[in-house]
């Protein structure tokens, strides 16, 4: 399902200079007992943010959506990363393809909505150049008399797309590495929870006044849960976490549900059939994984929650949160996901509040890079992923 790796806008992407002190970055890479957190300017400096957009989001694998969003022919999702925009669309032949969201005529953005569906053609809203669902140029106006104009050479510029474990992964690099090395062993977890077979049961969109890394760090620990999430902590103790490790650019682990709790939801949750094939330990746990750089995958006994992070400014991130269930569960007449959605909407808002508090403070002249606690191992692992990219650039 991979689009051709070639076919960029013809201008080689050069990452801006990274204005970070190497010693501060290396301090994050020390063992947890000696390490310091990422330099404060990594959360506030516009030049660092621009470097991240180019080097991490435009030159690496990112999660665009869950595959259910593009299940039918003509269904598309459009995403923006900095000044770039791309979309992924399902062809008539069943193949999934990705393209830059720019017409080859006068460069107009083609899609403005984040998701939708077209019939047989993709049509530019400016001069009505039209393209097939495979990106080939199908219709133009007044080009008959042009010299050296071959419609076959003016199709939409492709981007690489792969579906792994139900996640639609996109890479804007002209020569992306195989996605398997990025996902690693996390793919097995996604397949075990049948993520590719699940369907959307609900969604919330948020705008958070926080750096994207602060949101990922917050997701990676529950040290804050007793004070920030009393309802969550009452059904899954903050200190029940167990790390999961393996190849790939991800981190995370499990937390245990208290005895008698069958799912995470309001008022004890609704009794739903569990995801097919889970073992007893998985039915009593929730697994939280950060797939670098922009997806947070929460595996529950009866549903999966997916956050995707879309950085907009050093101190602002758009977050899409989706709840995914077994098709048979959704089809049941009594299906009601509101207990899970309302529960996590409240938890999300509590998280956004403390992330925004941290964002306000990280730029203070009274703050230097803090130290990790022994309950922040996954935060440290995530920060090391970031720091390793920083250090490669600083070398």
PyMOL commands that set and color helices and strands:
alter all, ss='L'
color gray80, all
select helices_A, chain A and resi 22-28+40-43+46-57+67-70+151-153+180-183+186-192+195-197+212-219+225-228+230-235+238-240+266-268+280-283+327-331+338-362+377-394
alter helices_A, ss='H'
color red, helices_A
select strands_A, chain A and resi 62-66+75-81+84-90+96-100+115-117+121-123+130-132+137-139+158-164+167-171+199-208+242-243+250-256+285-291+295-299+304-313+316-325
alter strands_A, ss='S'
color yellow, strands_A
deselect
rebuild
show_as cartoon
